[in-house]
Amino acid sequence: MAKEIERKFLVKGDSWRESAQGSTYRQGYIPTQGQVTVRVRVAGDKGYITIKGPSVNYSRLEFEYPIPVEDAQEMLEKLCQSPLIEKTRYALEWNGLIWQIDEFSGANQGLILAEIELNDEKQNIELPSWVDKEVSEDPRYFNSNLVKKPFCQW
């Protein structure tokens, strides 16, 4: 069983940019019933399909599989809700952990989120100076909800 344990934070300032490496992402969500999400993603030149269960605290089931990038692109165009999520994802090592910082564009322009994946829900982490308010439990910041109500509409 695959389990994702993740916390999300707003980002303040630009100091994180000094050593961050970025990659372009396009992703969308195939409509489902209930709290299960099916995400299609193109990250650079790779395609993925991901199935996620409902969030409970900071955890949820997650199953991700590589798929041909051409298939992922066609699914994004023909099966996924609009608008698509467009972002640049930066990876940044800080204090022994890898932080992922998403700088959104398109309908979510202006939103910058930092995510950290943990081994345990109670894992103690020290926050970098560029991390602001925690939004892990605010569903507005779930990518699947940013499709339904983009940041530009808040």
N, C-alpha and C positions, 0 to 999 in steps of 0.2 A: 504494500500500500504506500503510495506517495503522499507526503504531507508537506504543505507549504506553511511555514511560520514566518510572518512578515510584519514589520511595522513601517508606517509611513509618516513623514514629517514634511512640513513646508520648509522651503529653503530661503535663507536671507543672505543678501550680499553676493559678491562674485568671487570671494577668495578661493572657493572650491575649484574654480576653473583653471587655476595655475597648473595642476598636474592631472587633470581629467582627460581621458580619451573617449571620443564620442562615436556613435554609430547610428545611422538613420533607421527608424522603425515606422512601419505602417501596420496598423492592426484594426480588426473589426470583429464584430460579434454576430454570430448566427442566432436568430431568435429562438428561444427555448421557453418552456413552461417551468414555473417554479423558480428555485434559486440556483439552479445549475447554469453555468455559462459555458459556451463553446466559443473559443477565441481562435481566430486565424491571424497569423503574424508573418510579415516579411521583415527580417532583420538583416540588413545588408543584402547579401545574395543568397540567403537561406530562408526556407519556408517552414512553418510549424503550425500544428493544430494542438490546442490545449483544451482540456475539459476540467472545469473547476467546480467543486461542490460549494455549498453555502459556508460563509465565514462564521466561525464560533470563536469569540475572543480574537486572537491574532492568527488562528490556524484554519486551514481548510484542505480538503483533498485536492490534489492537482496531478493530472496526467498529461504530459507533453510529448509529442512525437514529431520528428522531422518529416516533412512532405516536400515533394518537388516544388521549387519556387514558382514555377508556371501555374501549378494547381492552386497554390496559395493566392497568387495574384488574381486568378479567375474567380476564386471564392470571395475575395475581397470585393470585387466588382459586381458579382452577380448574386451572392447569398447574404452578405453582411449588411447590417443597418448602417444608415448614414447619419451624421458624418463619420468618416473613419477617424481613428486616433492617429495623429501624426506627431512624432516626437523624435528628439535626439536623446539617446540614452548614453550617459557617461558612466564609466566605472572608475571608482576612486577608492584606493586602499587607505584606510585610516585606523590606526590603533589595532592592527591585526585583523580587521574585518573589511570586507568589500562592500562599499556603499554603491547603489545605483541611483543616479540622479537623472530624472526625466524632465527635459525642457520641452514643453509642448508647443506646437505651432497649429496653424489652421484655426478651427473653432475654439480651441483651448489655449490659444496664444496668451502668454503672460503667466501661465501656471508652471511652477517648477516644484517638483516633489522629489524627496530623497527616500529611498527604500532600503531597508536592511533585512536580509533573511537570516533567521536565527535557528539554532539547533534545538532550542527549548523555549517555551513561552515565558519562562521566568528568568531567562538568560539576562544577566546584568550587562548593560552596554553604557559606555561613556559617549556622550554626544559631542560631535565636533562643533566648533564655534559657529559654523554656517547653518546649523540645524536650528529651526525655529519650532513652532507649535506642532505637537503630535496630532495627526488626523487619521490614525489607524482605524478608529471606530466610527468615522464620519463617512457614511456611504456616498456622499456627493463626490468624494475623491477616488472612488473605485473607477477604473478605466471603463468598465462596462456601463457605469452610470454617466460618465462623461460623454458617451455617445448619445444618450437619451436627453441629457440636459448639459450641454457644453458650458465651459467656464465663461464664455462670452455672454451667456444668458443669466448669469447670477446677479 
